[in-house]
Structure formats: C-alpha cells, structure tokens
Amino acid sequence: MRTPLRMRRLFYPGRRSENPDVAILQQELEEKDRQLRDTRVLVDKLRAEYSEKAAEAESLSRLGEATGSAFDLEEMLKATAEIAIRLTGTDSCQVYLYDKTRDELVLRAADETATNMIGKIHLKLGEGITGWVARERKHVAIVRNATRDHRFKYFSEIHEEEYESILSVPLIFRNEVLGVINVRTKHPHEYTLNQVRLLSGIANQVAGAIDKTRRARLLEKTADQLHTLSEVSQAITSNVYLNDILELFVKMTARTMNYKVCTVLLLDQEKNELVIKATQSDDPAYTNKPNLKVGESLAGRAVMDGKVVTVLDVKKHPRYKFPDIAERAGLCSLAAIPLMFQGKAIGILNCYTDKPHTFTKEEITILQALGAQAAFAVEHAKLMVKSAVIQEMHHRVKNNLQQIASLVRLQMHFSKGGSVEETMNDTLNRILAIAAVHELLSREDLDSVSVKKVAEQILTATKQSVVAPGKSLYTLVEGPDIRLPLNQATSLALVINELVQNAVEHGFATIDEGRIWVKLEETDSEIALYILNDGQPLPENFDPVKTSSLGLRIVMDLVRGGLGGTFVMENKDGILATVRFPKS
C-alpha cells in the first residue's frame, strides 16, 4: 500500500510540518537517522580497530613464537626487526645490544638496508640518540629532521640521511638495560601512543627473550665447565706424565671457557721463578719469553699473594711485563689463577681472551676449581715420579755400591807403596762425588741432575779435603745448567772428581797459587766438559792411555764405557782436559 502523497510530504526530510505533533515526530525521526549514521561510523571504526588489533595480535604471536623457539639470538633479533617494521608501519628498524665488557652498544640486527653493518657499528652509552635512550632509559620520538637533533650521531653506512623520523625504545629486563630498538620512516611521521606502546611491548618481550637466551647459554657453559672438571679429574687419576696432564689441562680449559690462550707456569722453588710448563699458544714470542720472578708482573704478583688477579687489557696495565708480546699474540684480558696446594702457591694458570672481557664471579670460581685440580695433578705426578725414582734407586744404589767396590779394588791394586791415608782420601772423594749426585737428585723434581751443581759441590769438597794448608786455589764453574739422567750424571761426577783431584795433586804439587776452571757446553747432539788448570804443564809426549795414574785410568774407562765419548788431555794455556759425549 503506497503512502499517500500528503503523508510523504509531511515526513519529507528538511521540510518541517506546520502541525506541531507531526513536526515533533519528524524531529525524532531525524535524530534516529543521525544516531544510525553515527553507529555505522563507530562500527566501521571498531571493525578497523579490530582488524588492526588482530594484525597486532598475529604479529605479537609470531614475535612470541620467534622469541620462544629461536635459540639462536641472531635469528630472533632478525625476526624482531621484521615484525617491528610491520607492526609500527615504519620503513626501517635496527636492534642494538649492550656489551657490558666493552661498555658499548653494538648493532646486532637490522632491515635489509643495513644488514652488512651488523656487528660493525658501536656506540658508547650516551652517544647518539640510541646511546642517550640506553643511558636515560627513556624512549625518544622525533617527528621530522631527526638528523638535526643535537643527540644524533651520523653513520653514512646505513643511509641515515634518507630518514626523517625516529622512534627509539630501550630494552630493559629486571631493571637492567640490554639494548635499544629503533624504527624510522622516510617521511615526517608523528608516532601515536599506540605505536609507542607497541614498540615498548616488543622491546619488553625481546628483552625477556635475550635474558632467557643468555641464561640458557650460561647453563650450557656451566655444563661444559663441569664436564671439563670431570675430564681433568679423570686425567689426574690416569697413569700419564705431568707434561701430558698439563697439556690436556690447558687445551680443555681454553676450549671450554672460550679463551684464546691458557698457560700453566710452575714455580721453581730454588730459583724463585715461574717457568712455562704447558700452553696451547703456538706463538714463539710468547712461548720463549723469559721466566718470571715471584712478585714480578701480574702472574708473579698473584703467586706471591696467593690471590686471583684479573685485568681488562694487559697491554695497557703498567705492571704487565710483556705488552709488546701480548700485542703480537693478540692477547687482551687476563685472569691469573694461583695453583694452590696445602695453602701454598706452586704455580699459576693464566687465561687470556682476545677481546676485553670481564671475568664473572662464577667464572673465577670455576677457574679456581680447575686450578685446584691442576695443582693436585702436579703434586700427584711428582709423587708418581718420586715413587718410581725411589724404586729405581734401590737398583741404582746397588750398582753404585758395586762401582765403589770396583774402585776400591783398583785402588788396592795401584796403591802399593802409598800411604793408607792417601788411599783412604782418594776413595773417600770418589764416594763423595757419587753422594753429591744422589744428594742433588733427592732435592730435584724429576729424575735428572744438574751437572753444574755437581761440579760446584765437587770443587768445594776437593778444596776442603785435598788442598794443603797454605795453598790458594781459585775455582770457577761456567756454562749452561745441563741436566743429565742419574747414570750419566754419576759417571760424569766421577770424571770431574778425578780430573780436579789430579790437577790439585799433580799440577799444584809445587805451586801455592792457581786456578781450576770448569766449563760446560751443549749442542743439539753433544755435551762437552772442559777442565783447565794453570799448574805444572804435562810432560812432553804425554799420553793418558799409557799413564800409570789410577785416576786417569778411571776417567778413560768412564768416558768411553759409561758415556760413549772421547777424552783428551793436553797443554793448552795450562793443562786442558776435554770430555765430549753424545746426548742420551
């Protein structure tokens, strides 16, 4: 049924009826129409907001998946940059993380325009807008001309001149600044509260994920460290030599703790020096550097005080003795861990990094535990060697007693007509020469003896027991501190004793003053002993092979039979006896 024309005219919009009732009704209808239009606008707005929220929720969900499942930090940060651009509707994004050891922010993720600069851009706290945000822990939103801001620092490599606006938000977790996230647009852009809220939410979520990743890596590192402790303990209980244990120890420590160089130096008690015993460094300048005195440089100080010493950069520390070597070897931070055994430092474990590194309390605790294991390994190995030496000594002492018995028989055979006192004196000096070797062996760490020390003891004993009152003899021992196995050292000690005693008894029989000079030399294949005295010269055409001297007969037998060497005695600036024999 069609509305009568009259009625349609009455309700026609814009035309007000003269009838009051109809006018009121018309007014009410117009108001309802306006409300309907407003409702439609609101519905459209809500639909748009819903779509935006749905997109945000989807993006945040993806971010949650990325931060929750990506154990690789770089992948997670890359995904974060992509999602931040999409959520905020911006053109570019960079994520900086704070490196506590260097006290600086490092670019760790970016959009495609700056991926080639990841890891290459560094900012100090307070430097640039990014550094200011990290230091002040506040966000910054700049609508236009961001490059003109007084805090801005320009990096041409990431084309910053192309961007007008920037929104920068700190990454904070449990009140600790972990980094900064920036988004930018190429045209002026006023960032809404919603965009700031969104980027702050992303920052919070990423900061939590970074902390979780960091803790996971710490747990993994701790597990590796505990595994290293277990392996070290197994190595200690195995039947291996000290050098093998220490080489294994430094390699495992460097690998597990991610250090560039680890070195073990042991204390030489007699010289009061630290000597390198094991290192995985292959730099000759480092491995051949001089021994350290206790109290000298950083490691020497750590041993003297029995306390851990850490340094951020050894090249810049005034007490570090070898900064030039550290520079060539690429060494930076140092942790010097004393190797303590029964309350005393027996050495040092030096751990170097190639970049500035702050050693944490947990790290130092692990290194001290490793150091304790190494100290135990050293003492354990020494006991094993000494135990083996003691067992071997029973056999060697028996051999030496047999050697003394043979010398006594020879003395009895050659001493007819000589006095008992002279005979006993000669025999006593030979026994004392052998005793000097054993005395030194009992004080040494390994199964070897210092020839230089043996020679010094023999010269002192000879001056005290053989040199007659009123005579003045000056003695000197020169040359390297050559070490020989016990059997060679015993033979050489008897040779030195016979030659020195022969010089005193024959060279200075009628001379009241003189000198006896002992010199040692060593090559890659041979050891040489020279004994020179300025007493009476040898007779012309002297031949030790044809001599009737028991001492020289003993020397020739020991040099040829015991040492496999050669013996020459001649007039040369005095009486010079030369013994040469190959290395064992």
C-alpha positions, 0 to 999 in steps of 0.5 A, a space after each residue: 500500500 503506497 503512502 499517500 502523497 500528503 503523508 510523504 510530504 509531511 515526513 519529507 526530510 528538511 521540510 518541517 510540518 506546520 502541525 506541531 505533533 507531526 513536526 515533533 515526530 519528524 524531529 525524532 525521526 531525524 535524530 534516529 537517522 543521525 544516531 544510525 549514521 553515527 553507529 555505522 561510523 563507530 562500527 566501521 571504526 571498531 571493525 578497523 580497530 579490530 582488524 588492526 588489533 588482530 594484525 597486532 595480535 598475529 604479529 605479537 604471536 609470531 614475535 612470541 613464537 620467534 622469541 620462544 623457539 629461536 635459540 639462536 639470538 641472531 635469528 630472533 633479533 632478525 625476526 624482531 626487526 621484521 615484525 617491528 617494521 610491520 607492526 609500527 608501519 615504519 620503513 626501517 628498524 635496527 636492534 642494538 645490544 649492550 656489551 657490558 665488557 666493552 661498555 658499548 652498544 653494538 648493532 646486532 640486527 637490522 632491515 635489509 638496508 643495513 644488514 652488512 653493518 651488523 656487528 660493525 657499528 658501536 656506540 658508547 652509552 650516551 652517544 647518539 640518540 640510541 646511546 642517550 635512550 640506553 643511558 636515560 632509559 627513556 624512549 625518544 620520538 622525533 617527528 621530522 629532521 631527526 638528523 638535526 637533533 643535537 643527540 644524533 650521531 651520523 653513520 653514512 653506512 646505513 643511509 641515515 640521511 634518507 630518514 626523517 623520523 625516529 622512534 627509539 625504545 630501550 630494552 630493559 629486563 629486571 631493571 637492567 638495560 640490554 639494548 635499544 630498538 629503533 624504527 624510522 620512516 622516510 617521511 615526517 611521521 608523528 608516532 601515536 601512543 599506540 605505536 609507542 606502546 607497541 614498540 615498548 611491548 616488543 622491546 619488553 618481550 625481546 628483552 625477556 627473550 635475550 635474558 632467557 637466551 643468555 641464561 640458557 647459554 650460561 647453563 650450557 657453559 656451566 655444563 661444559 665447565 663441569 664436564 671439563 672438571 670431570 675430564 681433568 679429574 679423570 686425567 689426574 687419576 690416569 697413569 700419564 706424565 705431568 707434561 701430558 696432564 698439563 697439556 690436556 689441562 690447558 687445551 680443555 680449559 681454553 676450549 671450554 671457557 672460550 679463551 684464546 690462550 691458557 698457560 700453566 707456569 710452575 714455580 721453581 722453588 730454588 730459583 724463585 721463578 715461574 717457568 712455562 710448563 704447558 700452553 696451547 699458544 703456538 706463538 714463539 714470542 710468547 712461548 720463549 719469553 723469559 721466566 718470571 720472578 715471584 712478585 714480578 708482573 701480574 702472574 708473579 704478583 698473584 703467586 706471591 699473594 696467593 690471590 686471583 688477579 684479573 685485568 681488562 687489557 694487559 697491554 695497557 696495565 703498567 705492571 704487565 711485563 710483556 705488552 709488546 708480546 701480548 700485542 703480537 699474540 693478540 692477547 687482551 684480558 687476563 685472569 691469573 689463577 694461583 695453583 694452590 696446594 696445602 695453602 701454598 702457591 706452586 704455580 699459576 694458570 693464566 687465561 687470556 681472551 682476545 677481546 676485553 672481557 670481564 671475568 664473572 664471579 662464577 667464572 673465577 670460581 670455576 677457574 679456581 676449581 680447575 686450578 685446584 685440580 691442576 695443582 693436585 695433578 702436579 703434586 700427584 705426578 711428582 709423587 708418581 715420579 718420586 715413587 718410581 725414582 725411589 724404586 729405581 734407586 734401590 737398583 741404582 744404589 746397588 750398582 753404585 755400591 758395586 762401582 765403589 767396590 770396583 774402585 776400591 779394588 783398583 785402588 788396592 791394586 795401584 796403591 802399593 807403596 802409598 800411604 793408607 791415608 792417601 788411599 783412604 782420601 782418594 776413595 773417600 772423594 770418589 764416594 763423595 762425588 757419587 753422594 753429591 749426585 744422589 744428594 742433588 737428585 733427592 732435592 730435584 723434581 724429576 729424575 735428572 741432575 744438574 751437572 753444574 751443581 755437581 761440579 760446584 759441590 765437587 770443587 768445594 769438597 776437593 778444596 776442603 779435603 785435598 788442598 794443603 794448608 797454605 795453598 790458594 786455589 781459585 775455582 770457577 764453574 761456567 756454562 749452561 745448567 745441563 741436566 743429565 739422567 742419574 747414570 750419566 750424571 754419576 759417571 760424569 761426577 766421577 770424571 770431574 772428581 778425578 780430573 780436579 783431584 789430579 790437577 790439585 795433586 799433580 799440577 799444584 804439587 809445587 805451586 801455592 797459587 792457581 786456578 781450576 776452571 770448569 766449563 760446560 757446553 751443549 749442542 743439539 747432539 753433544 755435551 762437552 766438559 772442559 777442565 783447565 788448570 794453570 799448574 805444572 804443564 804435562 810432560 812432553 809426549 804425554 799420553 793418558 792411555 799409557 799413564 800409570 795414574 789410577 785416576 786417569 785410568 778411571 776417567 778413560 774407562 768412564 768416558 768411553 764405557 759409561 758415556 760413549 765419548 772421547 777424552 783428551 788431555 793436553 797443554 793448552 794455556 795450562 793443562 786442558 782436559 776435554 770430555 765430549 759425549 753424545 746426548 742420551 
